[in-house]
Amino acid sequence: MPKQAERIQEMSLEQIMGERFGRYSKYIIQERALPDIRDGLKPVQRRILYAMNLDHNTYDKGFRKSAKSVGNVMGNFHPHGDSSIYEAMVRLSQDWKLREPLIEMHGNNGSMDGDPPAAMRYTEARLSKIANALLADIDKDTVDMVLNFDDTENEPTVLPARFPNLLVNGATGISAGYATDIPTHNLTEVVNATIYLLDNPEATVDELMTYVKGPDFPTGGIIQGTDGIKQAYETGKGKIMVRSKTDIQELKGHRKQIVITEVPYEVNKANLVKKMDEVRINKKVEGISEVRDESDRSGLRIVVELKKQVDPHVILNYLFKNTDLQVSYNFNMVAINKMRPEQVGLKTILSSYLDHEQDVILRRTKYDLEKAKKRQHIVLGLIKGLSILNDVIKTIRASNDKKEAKSNLVKQFRFTDNQAEAIVSLPLYRLSNTDVNALEAEDKELSAKIDRFNDIINNQSSLYQVIKDQLLAVQKEFPAKRLSKIEAKVEKIEIDQTALIAEENTRVLISRNGYMKRSSLRSYQSSSETENGLKEEDRTILNETLSTLDHVFIFTNKGHVVYRPVHEIEDMRWKDTGHHISQDLKLEDDEYFSRVFTFNDLNQGGQFVLATDNGYVKQVKLEDVKPGRTYRSHATTVMKLKQGDATIVSTEYVESSENKEVLIITNHAYALRYDLSEVPTVGPKAVGVKSINLKDEDFVRDVKLLNSDSNASKLGILTQRGAYKQLLLAEIQKFSRAKRGILILRELKSKPHRIISTVMIEGEAKLAIITDKEKIIELITNNYPISDRYSNGSFVLDVKEQGLPQKMSLLEELNDNNNRIDEPTLF
């Protein structure tokens, strides 16, 4: 019991978690997820290749069931799930993932479309020929061997690797705190750079890049950005752009098609085709008639067929920017170097490989030297034995057994134990048939080999020559043509949005309650004037014919603006209700659309003038309310309201503040007129400045923007008691901002008039007044006199019979012949 108590340790949870996770992290970093810098393989990949080689499942023999190889790996070297081993094995066979596949596989080993491989019981596999170059001489003590997980087998810690596999086939992996992304490279280029570095140990990255131009992906494509490549080769981190190889072809009927024959590395082809087709279906780009995958056994081919009169370069640029037709590739070259994860550049990878290769060749040479010396020793014994053959035979015959024969040969003729063993082990017929000349020739050959091996061991230049010869032999046996094209600069993708949209005139309707739609002119013209699909309580604030290239800014009563390009407004029949804004973004419960402005160019100058009912005013530039990235799902704040119950009563747009005036009209009939230049231009989220000095319980009813020379214009005023009055603007003199203003109605002690609505009138006009009983009263302005400031006007409706007035609007302006000049939207 005391001994057991001594084994118990008291540790905090933090210590235990830290220590255990530290062990786990070290294991998965070194033994699972990251490749070794020397042979470029993760442990599971190395074990697969070694197990298949051990089982003689090589390129020069027949294929064997994948399940057998997986079972050997799992049972002898890799005690993990068979699915993870098989997945690693399949990846080693996929020629769209590896530049030089290390396994050949019969059967379905997956596809670029992301299809899974067939089960391992259905597929067959063997090592590829180039895998033999990774495993060559592994039986000559070239690498360290360690015991496997159950101490029953030995396995290599690294493969001899006759070429820099880490660069050639690349690597991807995620570990604890580390990840790696090393692209594939061209074998010929990598071998040339390795040889150059061997001859010039002080070589710079720039010099090495004269040989290794950049990555060479098995799927080809176009690589852009040599600066990113150089940065990656220097630091281990860098970014490049990889785009598909495309061609624009002519079709009959003046149509064109984009043909894609190479896609970026590790892009799922099926997903790419689907995404491009969604662009067509959702009409994000007008001009694509069909997207189809024509890939077959002869190669990859995706066709994007275009409509007539469409610029294919604009469509292609849009696809580059919005699909995986072009992707960024981020180098993150992390590998295990001397048992530690390290971010490495090109020179470090090649230097580490050369250090490993020198060690492999030295160990192999020493192994071969020892073997040659042992053989030469035996050969010399055999030559000596043949020279005294009769005496040797006599001695052997006089001996009682093999052991005594060996002993007698050693004593009488001074053979060594090994020589005596070789002589007594020879069959009798060999004693008489052995040719001394052949043995002497072998002795001479072995002497030359021994001299050669000693030269390699003792002479560095000879050692380097062996490395060069091996690399050149691999390069010659596996010639690699560059697949990826490299371009120095990353091409900036500029898209002319107008070119993506089919320009046409369309009828656009936007309602106060938040409905919007666009319809073809044919649908609009075939519907009656009142058949617009809106509910009875709703009313239009925009009903115009616009171009699909136009832009719409919709202002709300709560200081927000909603932006929509006309082509993004949902296209539907004119009799349909329309698309409600709540399906895209959230507004306040009491918020509604109050004003709409349309523009054909967002780069023009100008500013909006906004005023609130609690007496604030501001100007904000058009460029400050341009749509941002999230305009589809979020409204933009254009004016911050100082009080929660405040509301915007006026929104106007002016191209310039010069020669413009502001006229503020309150409910209690105060009017204040001053220059617009007194209103500062501020940011969208500013409150603004005080527009008028309001009395208690008074509020701003209306705001008008006037020209400086508009004294001859008339102001039409409607009161809550049904009175209408016309006043010349000359009656309202100019003051400065934030004053109380002057009265424009006569204040009565009982039942005072309060302003409900105002309109600006130029010449003669027809007005319409709507009441809360939905009665519409029309009046001609010339039928009423121009009054002074102290008049309350004439009664134009009976509030008891016809209802309380709600709004007065300009119905139409008349010229001298009483013909209609313009027809603004009613209410």
C-alpha positions in Angstrom: 0.0 0.0 0.0 2.8 2.5 0.8 4.4 1.8 -2.6 1.1 2.3 -4.4 0.7 5.7 -2.6 4.1 6.8 -3.8 3.0 6.3 -7.4 0.1 8.7 -7.0 0.9 12.3 -8.0 -1.2 15.4 -7.2 -1.5 17.6 -10.3 -3.8 20.4 -11.3 -6.2 20.1 -14.2 -4.2 22.8 -16.1 -1.0 20.9 -15.7 -2.5 17.6 -16.8 -4.2 19.2 -19.8 -1.1 21.1 -20.8 1.2 18.1 -20.5 -1.1 15.6 -22.3 -2.0 18.0 -25.1 1.6 18.8 -25.5 2.4 15.1 -26.0 -0.6 14.8 -28.4 0.4 17.9 -30.4 4.0 16.7 -30.7 2.8 13.3 -32.0 0.5 14.6 -34.7 3.0 17.2 -35.8 5.8 14.8 -36.2 3.9 11.6 -36.9 0.8 12.4 -38.9 0.1 15.7 -40.6 3.3 17.3 -41.8 5.7 15.9 -44.4 9.4 15.3 -43.8 11.6 17.8 -45.6 13.9 15.1 -46.9 11.5 12.7 -48.7 8.4 14.9 -48.8 6.2 12.2 -47.2 3.9 12.0 -44.2 4.3 8.9 -42.1 1.2 7.2 -43.5 2.4 7.8 -47.1 5.9 6.5 -46.3 4.4 3.4 -44.6 2.2 2.7 -47.6 5.1 2.8 -50.1 7.4 0.8 -47.8 4.8 -1.9 -47.1 4.0 -2.3 -50.8 7.7 -2.4 -51.7 8.2 -5.0 -49.0 5.4 -7.0 -50.5 7.0 -6.7 -53.9 3.9 -4.9 -55.1 6.0 -2.9 -57.6 5.5 -1.4 -61.1 7.1 -4.4 -62.8 4.7 -6.9 -61.3 0.9 -7.3 -61.5 -1.7 -5.2 -59.6 -3.0 -6.4 -56.3 -6.2 -5.7 -54.4 -5.9 -2.4 -52.6 -7.5 -4.0 -49.5 -4.5 -6.3 -49.2 -2.0 -3.4 -49.2 -4.2 -1.4 -46.8 -4.4 -4.5 -44.5 -0.6 -4.9 -44.6 0.0 -1.2 -43.7 -2.6 -1.3 -40.9 -1.5 -4.6 -39.4 2.3 -3.9 -39.6 3.0 -0.2 -39.5 0.0 2.2 -39.2 -2.4 1.2 -36.4 -5.2 3.6 -37.5 -8.5 3.2 -39.4 -8.4 1.5 -42.8 -10.4 4.4 -44.4 -7.6 7.0 -43.6 -5.0 4.7 -45.0 -7.0 4.0 -48.2 -7.7 7.8 -48.6 -4.0 8.5 -48.4 -3.3 5.7 -50.9 -5.9 7.0 -53.3 -4.4 10.5 -53.2 -1.0 9.1 -54.1 -2.6 7.7 -57.3 -4.5 10.8 -58.4 -2.8 12.5 -61.3 -4.8 15.7 -60.7 -3.5 16.0 -57.2 0.2 14.9 -57.6 2.6 16.0 -60.3 4.2 12.6 -60.3 1.8 10.0 -58.9 3.5 7.4 -56.7 0.9 4.7 -57.0 -0.9 3.2 -60.1 -4.5 2.2 -59.5 -6.9 0.2 -61.5 -10.6 1.1 -61.0 -12.3 4.2 -59.8 -9.9 6.3 -57.8 -12.1 9.4 -57.7 -12.3 12.4 -60.0 -11.9 16.1 -60.3 -15.6 16.5 -59.7 -15.1 15.3 -56.1 -16.5 11.9 -56.7 -15.3 9.4 -54.0 -13.2 6.4 -55.1 -14.6 2.9 -55.3 -14.2 0.8 -52.1 -10.8 -0.8 -51.6 -12.2 -4.2 -52.3 -12.9 -3.2 -55.8 -9.7 -1.4 -56.8 -6.2 -2.7 -57.5 -2.9 -0.9 -57.0 0.8 -1.2 -57.3 3.8 1.2 -56.9 4.5 3.5 -59.9 7.8 3.4 -61.6 8.9 6.7 -60.1 8.1 5.5 -56.6 10.9 3.0 -57.1 13.3 6.0 -57.2 12.1 7.0 -53.7 12.6 3.4 -52.3 15.8 2.5 -54.2 18.6 1.1 -52.0 16.5 1.1 -48.9 17.8 -2.5 -48.2 21.4 -1.1 -48.1 21.3 0.5 -44.7 20.8 3.9 -46.3 18.3 5.2 -43.7 17.6 4.6 -40.1 15.1 1.9 -39.2 13.0 1.8 -36.1 10.7 -0.8 -34.5 7.0 -0.5 -35.4 4.2 0.0 -33.0 4.3 -3.6 -31.6 8.1 -4.2 -32.0 7.6 -6.9 -34.5 8.9 -5.2 -37.7 11.3 -2.5 -38.6 10.2 0.5 -40.6 12.2 3.4 -42.1 12.1 6.9 -40.6 12.7 8.4 -44.0 13.0 7.0 -47.6 16.3 7.3 -49.6 14.5 9.5 -52.2 16.5 10.0 -55.4 14.7 13.2 -56.2 13.3 16.1 -54.1 9.8 14.8 -53.7 8.6 17.5 -51.3 8.8 20.1 -54.1 7.8 17.8 -57.0 4.5 16.5 -55.4 3.9 19.2 -52.8 2.0 18.6 -49.6 -1.1 19.7 -47.7 -1.9 19.1 -44.1 -3.3 20.5 -40.9 -1.8 19.8 -37.5 -2.0 21.3 -34.0 -1.0 24.9 -34.4 0.5 24.2 -37.8 -0.7 23.8 -41.4 1.2 23.3 -44.6 0.4 24.1 -48.3 3.3 23.3 -50.6 2.5 23.4 -54.3 3.6 20.8 -56.9 6.6 21.6 -59.1 8.2 20.4 -62.3 10.6 17.5 -61.8 13.0 18.7 -64.6 13.2 22.2 -63.1 13.7 21.0 -59.6 16.5 18.6 -60.6 18.3 21.4 -62.4 18.0 23.7 -59.5 19.3 21.0 -57.1 22.3 20.3 -59.3 23.0 24.1 -59.5 22.8 24.4 -55.7 25.1 21.5 -55.3 27.7 23.2 -57.4 27.0 26.7 -55.9 26.2 26.3 -52.2 26.0 30.1 -51.8 23.4 30.5 -54.6 20.6 33.0 -54.0 16.9 32.5 -54.5 17.0 34.6 -57.6 19.6 32.3 -59.1 17.6 29.2 -58.2 14.5 30.8 -59.7 16.2 30.8 -63.1 15.7 27.0 -62.9 12.5 26.7 -60.8 10.2 29.2 -62.4 7.4 28.5 -60.0 4.8 25.9 -59.2 3.8 23.5 -61.9 0.3 22.1 -61.2 -0.9 18.8 -62.6 -4.1 20.5 -63.7 -2.1 23.2 -65.6 -3.6 26.7 -65.5 -2.1 30.1 -65.6 -0.1 31.3 -62.5 0.1 35.1 -62.0 2.5 36.9 -59.7 6.2 36.2 -59.7 6.6 38.5 -56.7 4.4 36.2 -54.7 6.5 33.2 -55.9 9.7 34.9 -54.9 8.4 35.8 -51.5 7.3 32.3 -50.9 10.6 30.9 -52.0 12.4 33.3 -49.6 10.2 33.1 -46.6 7.9 30.0 -47.0 4.8 32.3 -47.3 3.4 34.0 -50.4 0.4 34.4 -52.6 -0.3 33.8 -56.2 -3.3 33.9 -58.5 -4.2 30.8 -60.5 -6.6 31.1 -63.3 -8.1 28.7 -65.8 -6.9 28.4 -69.3 -9.6 29.7 -71.6 -10.2 30.3 -75.3 -12.9 32.3 -77.0 -14.3 30.6 -80.1 -16.6 31.8 -82.8 -20.0 30.1 -83.4 -22.5 30.3 -86.2 -25.0 33.2 -86.1 -22.4 35.8 -84.8 -22.3 34.1 -81.4 -19.3 33.1 -79.3 -18.4 30.6 -76.6 -15.8 30.4 -73.9 -14.0 27.1 -73.8 -12.2 26.2 -70.6 -9.5 23.4 -70.9 -7.6 23.8 -67.6 -8.8 24.8 -64.2 -6.9 25.9 -61.0 -5.3 23.3 -58.8 -7.7 21.5 -56.4 -10.8 23.2 -57.8 -13.8 20.9 -57.8 -14.9 20.9 -61.5 -18.5 19.9 -60.8 -18.9 22.7 -58.3 -17.3 25.2 -60.7 -19.7 24.3 -63.5 -22.6 24.5 -61.0 -21.6 27.9 -59.8 -21.2 29.3 -63.4 -24.6 27.9 -64.2 -26.1 29.6 -61.2 -24.7 32.9 -62.5 -26.8 32.2 -65.7 -29.9 31.0 -63.8 -30.0 33.9 -61.4 -29.3 36.4 -64.2 -26.3 37.9 -62.3 -24.9 38.4 -65.8 -27.0 38.8 -68.9 -25.5 37.1 -71.9 -24.9 33.4 -70.9 -27.1 31.1 -72.8 -25.7 27.7 -71.6 -23.0 26.2 -69.4 -22.1 22.6 -70.0 -19.3 20.1 -69.1 -18.0 18.4 -72.2 -15.1 16.6 -70.4 -14.3 13.1 -71.5 -11.4 10.7 -71.6 -9.6 12.9 -74.0 -9.4 15.8 -71.4 -11.2 18.5 -69.5 -13.5 20.8 -71.5 -16.1 23.2 -70.1 -18.1 25.4 -72.5 -19.9 28.6 -71.7 -22.1 29.5 -74.6 -23.0 33.2 -75.0 -25.9 35.1 -76.6 -25.6 37.4 -79.5 -24.0 40.8 -79.2 -22.3 39.9 -75.9 -18.7 40.9 -75.1 -17.1 37.5 -74.1 -14.2 39.3 -72.3 -16.6 41.0 -69.9 -18.4 37.7 -69.2 -15.0 36.0 -68.7 -13.8 38.7 -66.3 -17.0 38.4 -64.3 -16.5 34.6 -64.0 -12.9 35.1 -63.0 -13.9 37.4 -60.2 -17.0 35.6 -58.9 -16.3 31.9 -59.4 -13.4 29.5 -58.9 -12.4 30.0 -62.5 -9.6 32.1 -60.8 -8.5 31.4 -57.3 -5.7 32.6 -55.0 -3.1 30.1 -53.8 -1.4 30.8 -50.6 2.0 29.2 -50.0 2.6 28.0 -46.5 5.6 25.8 -46.8 5.9 24.0 -43.4 7.8 20.7 -43.1 9.5 18.6 -40.4 13.2 19.6 -40.4 15.4 17.8 -37.9 12.4 16.6 -35.9 10.9 20.1 -35.7 8.2 21.9 -37.8 9.7 24.7 -39.7 8.6 27.2 -42.3 11.0 26.8 -45.1 11.9 28.4 -48.4 13.2 26.9 -51.7 16.9 26.9 -50.8 16.3 25.3 -47.4 14.3 22.5 -48.9 16.9 21.8 -51.6 19.8 22.1 -49.1 18.1 19.7 -46.6 17.4 17.3 -49.5 21.1 17.4 -50.6 22.3 16.8 -47.0 20.0 13.8 -46.8 21.2 12.5 -50.2 24.8 12.8 -49.2 24.1 10.8 -46.0 22.2 8.2 -48.1 25.0 7.8 -50.6 27.7 7.6 -48.0 25.8 4.9 -46.1 25.1 3.0 -49.3 28.7 3.3 -50.4 30.0 2.0 -47.0 27.5 -0.8 -47.2 28.6 -1.7 -50.8 32.3 -1.3 -49.8 32.0 -3.7 -46.9 30.1 -6.2 -49.1 32.8 -5.9 -51.8 35.6 -6.4 -49.3 34.0 -9.5 -47.9 33.5 -10.9 -51.4 37.0 -10.1 -52.4 38.3 -11.8 -49.3 36.3 -14.9 -50.3 37.5 -14.7 -53.9 41.1 -14.5 -52.9 40.6 -17.6 -50.7 39.0 -19.5 -53.6 41.9 -18.5 -55.9 44.4 -19.7 -53.3 42.4 -22.9 -52.8 42.3 -23.7 -56.5 46.0 -23.3 -56.7 46.5 -26.1 -54.1 43.3 -27.9 -55.0 44.6 -31.5 -54.6 46.0 -30.7 -51.1 42.7 -29.0 -50.2 40.7 -32.0 -51.3 43.1 -34.4 -49.5 42.7 -32.4 -46.3 38.9 -32.3 -46.5 38.8 -36.1 -47.2 41.0 -36.7 -44.1 38.6 -34.8 -41.9 35.7 -36.3 -40.0 33.2 -33.5 -40.5 32.8 -30.0 -41.9 33.9 -28.3 -38.7 37.1 -30.4 -38.6 37.7 -29.7 -42.3 37.5 -25.9 -41.7 39.8 -26.2 -38.8 42.3 -28.2 -40.8 42.2 -25.8 -43.7 42.9 -22.9 -41.4 45.7 -24.6 -39.7 47.4 -26.1 -42.7 47.0 -23.5 -45.3 46.3 -20.4 -43.2 42.9 -19.7 -44.7 40.6 -17.4 -42.6 37.4 -18.8 -41.1 35.3 -17.2 -43.8 37.5 -18.4 -46.6 37.5 -21.9 -45.2 33.7 -21.8 -44.8 33.4 -20.8 -48.5 35.7 -23.6 -49.7 34.0 -26.4 -47.7 30.6 -25.1 -48.7 31.4 -25.4 -52.4 29.8 -28.4 -54.1 32.3 -31.0 -55.4 31.5 -30.2 -59.0 32.3 -26.6 -58.5 35.8 -27.4 -57.3 36.6 -28.9 -60.6 34.7 -26.5 -62.7 35.7 -23.2 -61.1 37.7 -21.1 -63.5 40.6 -19.3 -61.9 40.6 -16.7 -64.6 37.0 -15.8 -63.8 37.9 -15.5 -60.1 40.9 -13.3 -61.0 38.7 -11.1 -63.2 36.1 -10.8 -60.4 39.0 -9.9 -58.0 40.1 -7.2 -60.3 36.5 -5.9 -60.7 36.0 -5.9 -57.0 39.3 -4.1 -56.5 38.1 -1.4 -58.9 34.8 -1.1 -57.0 36.5 -0.9 -53.7 38.8 1.9 -55.1 35.7 3.6 -56.4 33.8 3.3 -53.1 36.8 4.6 -51.2 37.0 7.5 -53.6 33.3 8.4 -53.0 33.7 8.2 -49.3 36.9 10.2 -49.1 36.5 12.6 -52.0 33.6 15.1 -51.8 33.7 15.9 -55.5 33.2 12.2 -56.3 30.3 12.1 -53.9 28.7 15.2 -55.5 29.1 13.6 -58.9 27.2 10.5 -57.8 24.4 12.7 -56.6 24.3 14.5 -60.0 24.4 11.3 -61.9 21.4 9.9 -59.9 19.4 13.1 -60.3 20.1 13.3 -64.1 19.2 9.6 -64.4 15.8 10.3 -62.8 15.3 13.4 -64.9 16.1 11.4 -68.1 13.8 8.5 -67.1 10.9 10.7 -66.2 11.0 13.8 -68.5 8.5 16.4 -67.3 7.0 19.1 -69.6 5.8 22.2 -67.8 2.0 22.3 -67.6 1.4 25.6 -65.8 2.1 28.9 -67.6 3.6 31.6 -65.4 2.9 35.3 -65.9 4.8 38.0 -64.0 2.0 40.3 -63.0 -1.4 39.6 -61.4 -3.9 40.9 -63.9 -6.4 43.3 -62.3 -9.9 42.3 -63.1 -12.0 45.3 -64.0 -15.6 44.7 -64.9 -17.7 47.2 -66.7 -21.0 46.5 -64.9 -23.0 48.1 -67.6 -21.7 45.6 -70.1 -23.0 42.8 -68.0 -26.6 44.1 -68.1 -28.9 44.0 -71.1 -29.9 47.6 -71.5 -33.7 48.0 -71.9 -36.4 50.3 -70.8 -38.7 49.0 -68.1 -41.5 50.3 -66.0 -40.6 50.6 -62.3 -43.1 51.0 -59.4 -42.1 51.6 -55.8 -44.8 52.1 -53.1 -44.9 53.9 -49.8 -45.4 50.6 -47.8 -42.2 49.0 -49.3 -43.2 47.1 -52.4 -41.1 47.4 -55.5 -41.2 45.7 -59.0 -40.2 46.3 -62.6 -42.2 45.1 -65.5 -41.8 45.1 -69.2 -43.3 48.0 -71.1 -45.6 45.4 -72.8 -47.0 44.2 -69.5 -47.4 47.7 -68.3 -49.2 49.0 -71.4 -51.5 46.0 -71.5 -52.8 46.7 -68.0 -55.3 49.4 -67.0 -54.2 52.6 -65.3 -55.5 51.5 -61.9 -54.4 47.9 -62.1 -51.0 48.2 -60.5 -51.3 45.3 -58.0 -51.0 47.5 -54.8 -53.3 47.2 -51.8 -55.9 49.9 -51.4 -54.2 51.5 -48.4 -50.9 51.7 -50.2 -49.8 54.4 -52.7 -47.0 54.8 -55.3 -44.0 57.1 -54.7 -42.4 56.1 -58.0 -44.0 55.0 -61.2 -41.7 55.7 -64.1 -40.1 54.2 -67.2 -36.4 53.7 -66.4 -33.4 52.0 -68.0 -32.1 48.8 -66.5 -28.8 50.6 -66.1 -30.3 53.3 -63.9 -29.9 53.5 -60.1 -32.6 54.0 -57.5 -32.2 55.6 -54.0 -35.2 55.1 -51.8 -35.4 57.3 -48.7 -37.4 56.4 -45.6 -39.0 58.6 -43.0 -36.6 57.3 -40.4 -33.4 58.5 -42.0 -32.4 55.5 -44.0 -31.8 55.0 -47.7 -32.2 51.8 -49.7 -30.2 51.4 -52.9 -31.2 49.2 -55.8 -29.9 49.1 -59.3 -32.9 48.9 -61.6 -31.8 45.6 -63.1 -31.8 44.0 -59.6 -35.4 44.9 -58.9 -37.4 41.8 -59.4 -39.0 41.5 -62.8 -42.7 40.5 -62.7 -46.1 41.2 -64.2 -47.5 44.7 -63.7 -50.6 43.3 -62.0 -48.5 41.6 -59.3 -48.1 43.2 -55.9 -44.3 43.2 -56.1 -41.3 42.3 -54.0 -41.5 43.6 -50.4 -38.3 45.2 -48.9 -38.7 43.1 -45.7 -37.6 40.0 -47.6 -34.2 41.7 -48.0 -33.6 43.9 -45.0 -35.3 45.0 -41.8 -36.8 48.4 -41.2 -38.5 49.8 -38.1 -42.2 49.0 -37.6 -43.4 52.6 -38.3 -40.9 53.2 -41.1 -42.0 53.7 -44.7 -40.7 54.8 -48.1 -41.0 58.6 -48.4 -39.1 59.7 -51.5 -37.3 58.1 -54.5 -34.5 59.5 -56.6 -33.2 57.9 -59.8 -29.7 58.4 -61.4 -28.1 57.1 -64.5 -24.6 57.9 -63.1 -23.4 57.5 -59.5 -20.2 59.5 -60.2 -22.0 62.8 -60.6 -21.8 65.5 -58.0 -24.6 66.9 -55.9 -26.1 66.4 -52.5 -29.3 65.6 -50.7 -31.0 68.0 -48.4 -32.9 66.4 -45.5 -35.0 68.0 -42.9 -36.8 66.6 -39.8 -40.1 67.5 -38.2 -38.3 68.4 -34.9 -36.3 71.2 -36.6 -33.0 69.8 -37.9 -31.6 70.1 -41.4 -28.4 68.9 -43.2 -26.8 68.3 -46.5 -25.1 65.0 -47.4 -23.1 64.3 -50.6 -24.3 61.7 -53.1 -20.9 60.1 -53.0 -21.2 59.6 -49.2 -24.3 57.4 -49.6 -23.1 55.3 -52.5 -23.8 51.6 -52.0 -21.4 49.5 -50.0 -20.8 45.8 -49.9 -23.9 45.0 -47.9 -26.4 47.2 -49.6 -28.6 44.2 -50.5 -29.2 43.2 -46.8 -28.7 46.5 -45.0 -30.2 50.0 -45.3 -27.7 52.9 -45.1 -28.2 55.6 -42.4 -28.3 59.0 -44.2 -29.4 61.1 -41.2 -29.3 60.3 -37.5 -32.5 61.4 -35.7 -32.0 63.2 -32.4 -35.3 62.0 -31.0 -36.8 58.5 -31.3 -40.1 59.8 -32.5 -38.7 62.3 -35.0 -39.3 61.8 -38.7 -37.9 63.1 -42.0 -40.4 65.5 -43.6 -38.4 66.5 -46.6 -35.7 65.0 -48.8 -34.5 66.9 -51.9 -31.6 66.6 -54.3 -29.6 69.5 -55.6 -26.6 69.5 -57.9 -25.3 72.7 -56.3 -26.1 74.8 -53.2 -25.4 78.0 -55.1 -28.4 80.3 -55.7 -30.6 78.0 -53.7 -32.8 78.9 -50.7 -34.5 76.9 -48.0 -38.1 77.6 -47.0 -39.2 76.0 -43.7 -43.0 75.9 -43.0 -44.3 74.8 -39.6 -47.7 73.4 -38.5 -48.4 76.6 -36.6 -47.9 78.7 -39.8 -44.4 80.0 -39.3 -42.2 80.3 -42.3 -38.4 80.8 -42.4 -36.5 81.5 -45.6 -32.7 81.5 -45.8 -29.8 80.5 -48.1 -29.1 76.8 -48.5 -25.4 77.7 -48.1 -26.1 78.2 -44.4 -26.8 74.4 -44.1 -23.5 72.5 -43.7 -22.6 69.4 -45.7 -21.9 66.6 -43.2 -21.5 62.9 -43.1 -24.4 60.4 -43.4 -24.5 59.6 -39.6 -24.6 63.3 -38.4 -27.7 64.8 -36.8 -27.4 68.1 -38.8 -28.0 71.6 -37.5 -31.1 73.5 -36.3 -33.3 74.6 -39.2 -35.8 76.8 -37.3 -36.6 77.9 -33.7 -39.8 76.0 -33.0 -42.4 77.0 -30.4 -43.6 74.4 -28.0 -46.0 71.9 -29.6 -45.1 73.2 -33.1 -43.3 71.1 -35.7 -42.0 71.4 -39.2 -44.7 70.5 -41.7 -42.9 71.1 -45.0 -39.6 72.2 -46.5 -39.2 73.7 -49.9 -36.0 74.3 -51.9 -36.3 77.6 -53.9 -34.3 79.3 -56.6 -33.0 82.7 -55.5 -35.1 84.4 -58.2 -38.4 82.6 -57.3 -40.2 85.6 -55.7 -42.8 85.5 -58.4 -43.7 81.9 -57.6 -46.7 81.1 -55.4 -47.0 79.0 -52.3 -50.3 77.1 -52.0 -51.3 76.5 -48.4 -54.0 74.0 -47.1 -55.2 74.1 -43.5 -56.9 71.5 -41.4 -60.2 73.5 -41.5 -60.4 73.1 -45.3 -59.1 76.5 -46.2 -56.9 77.1 -49.2 -54.6 80.2 -49.6 -52.1 81.4 -52.2 -49.2 83.5 -51.2 -46.4 85.1 -53.2 -42.9 84.1 -52.1 -42.0 87.7 -52.2 -44.1 88.1 -49.0 -41.6 85.9 -47.1 -38.4 87.8 -46.6 -35.1 86.2 -46.0 -33.6 85.7 -42.6 -30.7 83.5 -41.3 -30.9 79.9 -40.2 -32.4 78.9 -36.8 -34.7 81.9 -36.4 -38.4 81.8 -35.5 -39.5 83.0 -38.9 -42.7 84.9 -39.7 -46.4 84.0 -39.6 -48.0 83.3 -43.0 -51.6 82.8 -41.6 -53.6 85.0 -39.3 -53.6 83.5 -35.8 -57.1 83.1 -34.4 -57.9 82.8 -30.7 -60.5 80.1 -31.3 -60.2 77.3 -33.8 -56.8 78.6 -35.3 -55.8 77.4 -38.7 -53.0 74.8 -38.8 -51.1 74.0 -42.0 -51.6 70.5 -43.4 -49.9 70.7 -46.7 -48.2 73.1 -49.1 -47.3 73.2 -52.8 -45.1 75.4 -55.0 -47.0 76.8 -58.0 -45.6 78.2 -61.2 -48.4 79.9 -63.3 -51.7 78.1 -63.4 -52.1 74.6 -62.0 -54.7 72.0 -61.1 -54.5 70.7 -57.5 -56.0 67.7 -55.8 -56.9 67.4 -52.1 -57.6 64.1 -50.5 -59.5 63.7 -47.2 -59.7 61.1 -44.6 -63.0 59.9 -46.1 -61.0 59.2 -49.3 -62.7 62.1 -51.1 -60.7 63.9 -53.8 -61.4 67.6 -54.4 -59.8 69.2 -57.5 -59.3 73.0 -57.8 -57.8 75.4 -60.4 -55.4 77.8 -58.8 -56.4 80.8 -61.0 -59.8 80.6 -59.5 -58.4 81.8 -56.2 -56.9 85.2 -55.4 -53.3 85.8 -54.2 -53.5 86.8 -50.5 -51.2 88.6 -48.1 -49.6 87.0 -45.0 -52.5 88.0 -42.7 -55.2 86.2 -44.6 -56.4 82.6 -43.9 -57.6 82.1 -47.5 -60.9 80.6 -48.8 -62.7 77.4 -47.7 -62.6 74.9 -50.5 -64.2 71.9 -48.7 -66.6 71.0 -46.0 -64.8 69.0 -43.4 -68.0 67.6 -41.9 -69.3 66.3 -45.2 -66.1 65.6 -47.1 -63.7 64.8 -44.3 -60.6 66.3 -42.8 -57.9 67.2 -45.4 -54.9 64.9 -45.4 -52.7 65.9 -48.3 -52.6 68.4 -51.2 -50.7 67.6 -54.4 -50.0 69.1 -57.7 -52.2 67.2 -60.2 -51.1 69.0 -63.3 -49.6 72.3 -64.4 -51.5 74.2 -67.2 -50.2 76.5 -69.9 -52.0 79.4 -71.5 -54.1 77.2 -73.7 -55.1 75.0 -70.7 -53.1 72.0 -72.1 -51.4 69.5 -69.8 -47.7 70.1 -69.5 -46.7 67.5 -67.0 -48.4 64.7 -65.1 -46.8 64.1 -61.7 -47.8 61.1 -59.7 -50.8 61.7 -57.5 -49.9 61.4 -53.8 
